[in-house]
């Protein structure tokens, strides 16, 4: 392994001294994303990076990759770290590449309706740039105020406008990517070194940075259209759901956001205002001002009436539209929360929410989401909690996984993979696409340079796969949380946690010895690094 | 480690409430202009550092202290905060922790020496406080420390910066034109303490505040008016928290002039061929909520053109939060972005940027000069005086 001082000097040759850091104080800021992870995560992975670099050109990124190939040092690309799946945080010692210095809007093509940007451009800045010139984005994430174009493209997902214009994949024409072998490609024209000439863009979007560092993106855009917004209020989840289903079937909304009543109540409590009615199920419906607007609005009014709902005034609708960037407001009531985000088929949306409410009836749970297509919704759940009560907070993480498994029971799937949800990758990508991704990864990155140990089979620092550990942990954490709610004295939790850790370790050894014929004595030999 | 200043304001919970969404860092005008945008230097990173400090994982280091002052306290971070953290109070209390640990930037210790010795930020003899009044000497000479219902607080920047003397001159002329009786403290006026308040040195600010309040109280004023956004905020928002409620109300000159217009005591004429836009000073606008008054005035006397980002979303010019003192180069870079924004709208025909803050005036004027821009910088009192033919 290269010495720290040598590494710093070598990186300074590429980036200059100002844009390289090996300072532990600085590095500590790059070992997390938006999720508040329990301290135990640091025991599982080597999360401390070797260095952080701030490139501002593709040449610098190419040089870095070539350097890392020679020295076999992993690279972890990072945007604004606004996702919570761990895609942007290190789980093996490596160099973090913060791409936010690549922040230029390069070319607006008014004829072809495309815009070419560097990957560190912030979505809201791009939106403002386009709208000032009479154009707009087709869809963008709810974290647009800080998330980068490259970040969302790499992470994948749906956002504002996706209902009408599709998910992030539908926005991307092509990408410029620096591959793990140092090659720079345009995904529209394939991968020359692998003799692939087909368009490979679909493999690089939603790949969470494991196939290379995205440096440029050509996005499809559209002419700016005025938007008409409505806030509708219902007395029951059933009415809200019926109305949403009818709207999606019979009209063409640009965006639909919905909130379960407890989320609404939390939101009212945080904002300290009563513009939204308490104990109601609320949705924000947005239409584009196109030739269908009048008919769309008429249908909306009919459907709201039919479902005993009410349309609130325009002022509230405008305020809720501004709130589209603020799904996490309710965190103030935590002060922490355990979030989860899943895709659920629209046909099962109501039953899924009812099931969550039943399962977690004693929890402070906020549920909101968007209709992401005419078939699916994205549901976000927030379990309000307090990270200062460390042990119950850790145990409470089971709820995040249980939301995912519940979604899968209702034919849904995870929203992202990252570190924690690798076991659901096949369900997320489909068997064939996942197999193709794995093949591409092994061909492009045989030395596991770029964002290794993510998405497929994630290993802990002990070489043990994370998946069985998580599978074993979730029920144990659930039991732990039940017997050790936040109100209990910490000593109970410490004892319980020790029991859980012993149970997990025993379970792993049992699995290894039963199914893989690996005895404890062999494992000890490997761990001790020599003959036993 | 213990963070008593943050605890005093009940802000420790906020460290856990922060969602780390990064909206604050994304809009921070100072962070965006850093040559290297290290996570630790942005608001999100600083909140994370503070959490680690609070949890005992870190100690206040020199680099943390430096980062805390790479900020103009413009309050845009507070405006966009997903979980509504009062970040302006927060950054001030963090600066108080830095002050407590003797880790202020060296330029602030120089400033402290000046204010402690001379009671102004320029290290000039305070007896010279009236040097701005050369042209209006005859108007103010009988009014210095006289009893009146209106008190005018000039502030250090306008008092001691020669090319800004026309701001207080203009305001005095306006008051005189309307035969409004007023009083000033002259050499008895001390620095309002704003640089201390913005740097977290509350006990030092308190001493200055007590002096200024006492002096005006003795003159029996009912309303205190200032032409400086920084002094305005100190008097209006900060003084009441330093010990006692003020026995008089506080207004910025733009609020007072707009009221006079509303009451039809002041009739403004249009200035020919003047195409203005208004720069909302952060301390007057986003932080104190004064948005309407300057617009009302400018609409009456000029062809007034709004920028795309105004009021709560207005772009900071870089002068505030003692950034101009601690990091003048960065303050200038932030200012360049303000001018870029206005120059990009050349087709709208704006030729004059108007503001209501001497610190903004100085920084924007410097940027205009450096950039060799076609734009001109004016204070709103100067334009009102011109509209009245004074």
Interface residues (C-beta under 8 A of the other chain):
Chain A: X18 X19 X21 X23 X25 X26 X28 X29 X30 X32 X33 X34 X36 X52 X54 X80 X81 X82 X98 X100 X101 X122 X124 X128 X132 X143 X145 X146 X147 X270 X325 X326 X328 X329 X331 X332 X334 X335 X336 X386 X387 X388
Chain B: X13 X16 X17 X19 X20 X21 X22 X23 X25 X26 X27 X35 X36 X37 X38 X39 X40 X45 X48 X49 X52 X58 X61 X63 X64 X80 X82 X83 X84 X308
